[in-house]
């Protein structure tokens, strides 16, 4: 960790695009200003840690989600099986009726 000493009004640069300025000292608090590109997200540490925790929870399947995944898997398997049976039925040659063949024989 880099530790710097700055007075109010003084700044530091992080790379070419981020400028951090000490704005004010008040007792044991310091106010800082951050100039950064608008597409760069800047969070206080406690907010950032909360976001990480929420993302972690969202990525962990709950009982409801795993139940839905099971239903989805069963539905997908049933759909595939049904489609396969339809294809088999279409490709199976028709059986000839022996009675009608016997009556139409030219022997």
Phi and psi restraints in degrees (value plus and minus 20) as a CYANA .aco file:
   2 UNK   PHI    -109.2   -69.2
   2 UNK   PSI     108.9   148.9
   3 UNK   PHI    -136.5   -96.5
   3 UNK   PSI     104.6   144.6
   4 UNK   PHI    -142.8  -102.8
   4 UNK   PSI     132.1   172.1
   5 UNK   PHI    -126.5   -86.5
   5 UNK   PSI     106.9   146.9
   6 UNK   PHI    -155.9  -115.9
   6 UNK   PSI     129.4   169.4
   7 UNK   PHI    -123.1   -83.1
   7 UNK   PSI     141.4   181.4
   8 UNK   PHI     -73.1   -33.1
   8 UNK   PSI     115.7   155.7
   9 UNK   PHI      72.4   112.4
   9 UNK   PSI     -35.8     4.2
  10 UNK   PHI    -110.0   -70.0
  10 UNK   PSI     134.4   174.4
  11 UNK   PHI    -150.9  -110.9
  11 UNK   PSI     146.4   186.4
  12 UNK   PHI    -151.7  -111.7
  12 UNK   PSI     134.9   174.9
  13 UNK   PHI    -132.1   -92.1
  13 UNK   PSI     120.0   160.0
  14 UNK   PHI    -134.8   -94.8
  14 UNK   PSI      88.5   128.5
  15 UNK   PHI      46.1    86.1
  15 UNK   PSI    -174.7  -134.7
  16 UNK   PHI    -115.2   -75.2
  16 UNK   PSI     -32.6     7.4
  17 UNK   PHI    -132.9   -92.9
  17 UNK   PSI     -30.1     9.9
  18 UNK   PHI    -139.2   -99.2
  18 UNK   PSI     105.4   145.4
  19 UNK   PHI    -141.0  -101.0
  19 UNK   PSI     105.4   145.4
  20 UNK   PHI    -132.8   -92.8
  20 UNK   PSI     103.6   143.6
  21 UNK   PHI    -139.7   -99.7
  21 UNK   PSI     115.4   155.4
  22 UNK   PHI     -97.4   -57.4
  22 UNK   PSI      98.1   138.1
  23 UNK   PHI    -113.3   -73.3
  23 UNK   PSI     -64.2   -24.2
  24 UNK   PHI    -179.3  -139.3
  24 UNK   PSI     126.1   166.1
  25 UNK   PHI    -130.9   -90.9
  25 UNK   PSI     110.8   150.8
  26 UNK   PHI    -159.8  -119.8
  26 UNK   PSI      81.7   121.7
  27 UNK   PHI      40.0    80.0
  27 UNK   PSI    -141.1  -101.1
  28 UNK   PHI    -119.3   -79.3
  28 UNK   PSI      -2.4    37.6
  29 UNK   PHI    -134.9   -94.9
  29 UNK   PSI     132.3   172.3
  30 UNK   PHI    -149.1  -109.1
  30 UNK   PSI     117.5   157.5
  31 UNK   PHI    -124.2   -84.2
  31 UNK   PSI     111.5   151.5
  32 UNK   PHI    -143.5  -103.5
  32 UNK   PSI     133.4   173.4
  33 UNK   PHI    -136.6   -96.6
  33 UNK   PSI     124.0   164.0
  34 UNK   PHI    -145.1  -105.1
  34 UNK   PSI      99.6   139.6
  35 UNK   PHI    -122.0   -82.0
  35 UNK   PSI      97.8   137.8
  36 UNK   PHI    -169.7  -129.7
  36 UNK   PSI     141.2   181.2
  37 UNK   PHI     -76.7   -36.7
  37 UNK   PSI     126.1   166.1
  38 UNK   PHI     -83.5   -43.5
  38 UNK   PSI     -46.6    -6.6
  39 UNK   PHI    -101.0   -61.0
  39 UNK   PSI     -24.2    15.8
  40 UNK   PHI    -111.6   -71.6
  40 UNK   PSI     104.4   144.4
  41 UNK   PHI    -105.8   -65.8
  41 UNK   PSI     113.6   153.6
  42 UNK   PHI    -145.5  -105.5
  42 UNK   PSI     104.0   144.0
  43 UNK   PHI    -145.9  -105.9
  43 UNK   PSI     129.5   169.5
  44 UNK   PHI     -89.0   -49.0
  44 UNK   PSI     131.9   171.9
  45 UNK   PHI     -76.2   -36.2
  45 UNK   PSI     -64.7   -24.7
  46 UNK   PHI     -84.1   -44.1
  46 UNK   PSI     -54.3   -14.3
  47 UNK   PHI     -90.9   -50.9
  47 UNK   PSI     -63.0   -23.0
  48 UNK   PHI     -80.5   -40.5
  48 UNK   PSI     -63.3   -23.3
  49 UNK   PHI     -85.2   -45.2
  49 UNK   PSI     -56.2   -16.2
  50 UNK   PHI     -85.2   -45.2
  50 UNK   PSI     -62.0   -22.0
  51 UNK   PHI     -81.6   -41.6
  51 UNK   PSI     -64.9   -24.9
  52 UNK   PHI     -78.8   -38.8
  52 UNK   PSI     -63.0   -23.0
  53 UNK   PHI     -85.2   -45.2
  53 UNK   PSI     -63.2   -23.2
  54 UNK   PHI     -84.2   -44.2
  54 UNK   PSI     -59.7   -19.7
  55 UNK   PHI     -84.1   -44.1
  55 UNK   PSI     -59.8   -19.8
  56 UNK   PHI     -83.5   -43.5
  56 UNK   PSI     -63.1   -23.1
  57 UNK   PHI     -86.8   -46.8
  57 UNK   PSI     -58.0   -18.0
  58 UNK   PHI     -87.3   -47.3
  58 UNK   PSI     -49.7    -9.7
  59 UNK   PHI    -101.4   -61.4
  59 UNK   PSI     -36.7     3.3
  60 UNK   PHI    -110.8   -70.8
  60 UNK   PSI     100.1   140.1
  61 UNK   PHI     -87.1   -47.1
  61 UNK   PSI     117.7   157.7
  62 UNK   PHI    -112.7   -72.7
  62 UNK   PSI     156.3   196.3
  63 UNK   PHI     -80.4   -40.4
  63 UNK   PSI     -60.9   -20.9
  64 UNK   PHI     -83.1   -43.1
  64 UNK   PSI     -63.2   -23.2
  65 UNK   PHI     -87.1   -47.1
  65 UNK   PSI     -62.6   -22.6
  66 UNK   PHI     -87.3   -47.3
  66 UNK   PSI     -52.9   -12.9
  67 UNK   PHI     -84.2   -44.2
  67 UNK   PSI     -62.0   -22.0
  68 UNK   PHI     -86.2   -46.2
  68 UNK   PSI     -58.0   -18.0
  69 UNK   PHI     -83.4   -43.4
  69 UNK   PSI     -58.2   -18.2
  70 UNK   PHI     -86.0   -46.0
  70 UNK   PSI     -64.0   -24.0
  71 UNK   PHI     -82.7   -42.7
  71 UNK   PSI     -63.1   -23.1
  72 UNK   PHI     -81.5   -41.5
  72 UNK   PSI     -62.9   -22.9
  73 UNK   PHI     -84.8   -44.8
  73 UNK   PSI     -61.0   -21.0
  74 UNK   PHI     -85.1   -45.1
  74 UNK   PSI     -62.6   -22.6
  75 UNK   PHI     -83.7   -43.7
  75 UNK   PSI     -62.8   -22.8
  76 UNK   PHI     -82.3   -42.3
  76 UNK   PSI     -64.5   -24.5
  77 UNK   PHI     -83.7   -43.7
  77 UNK   PSI     -61.8   -21.8
  78 UNK   PHI     -85.2   -45.2
  78 UNK   PSI     -61.8   -21.8
  79 UNK   PHI     -83.6   -43.6
  79 UNK   PSI     -64.3   -24.3
  80 UNK   PHI     -82.6   -42.6
  80 UNK   PSI     -62.6   -22.6
  81 UNK   PHI     -84.0   -44.0
  81 UNK   PSI     -63.7   -23.7
  82 UNK   PHI     -83.2   -43.2
  82 UNK   PSI     -63.2   -23.2
  83 UNK   PHI     -84.2   -44.2
  83 UNK   PSI     -60.5   -20.5
  84 UNK   PHI     -84.2   -44.2
  84 UNK   PSI     -61.8   -21.8
  85 UNK   PHI     -83.9   -43.9
  85 UNK   PSI     -59.2   -19.2
  86 UNK   PHI     -83.6   -43.6
  86 UNK   PSI     -62.2   -22.2
  87 UNK   PHI     -83.9   -43.9
  87 UNK   PSI     -61.2   -21.2
  88 UNK   PHI     -83.4   -43.4
  88 UNK   PSI     -62.4   -22.4
  89 UNK   PHI     -83.4   -43.4
  89 UNK   PSI     -56.7   -16.7
  90 UNK   PHI     -91.8   -51.8
  90 UNK   PSI     -52.1   -12.1
  91 UNK   PHI    -112.8   -72.8
  91 UNK   PSI     -27.1    12.9
  92 UNK   PHI     -98.7   -58.7
  92 UNK   PSI     106.7   146.7
  93 UNK   PHI     -84.9   -44.9
  93 UNK   PSI     127.9   167.9
  94 UNK   PHI     -91.1   -51.1
  94 UNK   PSI     121.9   161.9
  95 UNK   PHI    -102.1   -62.1
  95 UNK   PSI     119.2   159.2
  96 UNK   PHI    -109.7   -69.7
  96 UNK   PSI     123.6   163.6
  97 UNK   PHI     -99.6   -59.6
  97 UNK   PSI      99.7   139.7
  98 UNK   PHI     -81.7   -41.7
  98 UNK   PSI     -57.7   -17.7
  99 UNK   PHI     -82.4   -42.4
  99 UNK   PSI     -63.9   -23.9
 100 UNK   PHI     -92.4   -52.4
 100 UNK   PSI     -50.2   -10.2
 101 UNK   PHI     -88.4   -48.4
 101 UNK   PSI     -58.4   -18.4
 102 UNK   PHI     -86.8   -46.8
 102 UNK   PSI     -58.5   -18.5
 103 UNK   PHI     -92.4   -52.4
 103 UNK   PSI     -43.4    -3.4
 104 UNK   PHI    -122.5   -82.5
 104 UNK   PSI      -6.5    33.5
 105 UNK   PHI     -95.8   -55.8
 105 UNK   PSI     122.8   162.8
 106 UNK   PHI    -116.0   -76.0
 106 UNK   PSI      -3.1    36.9
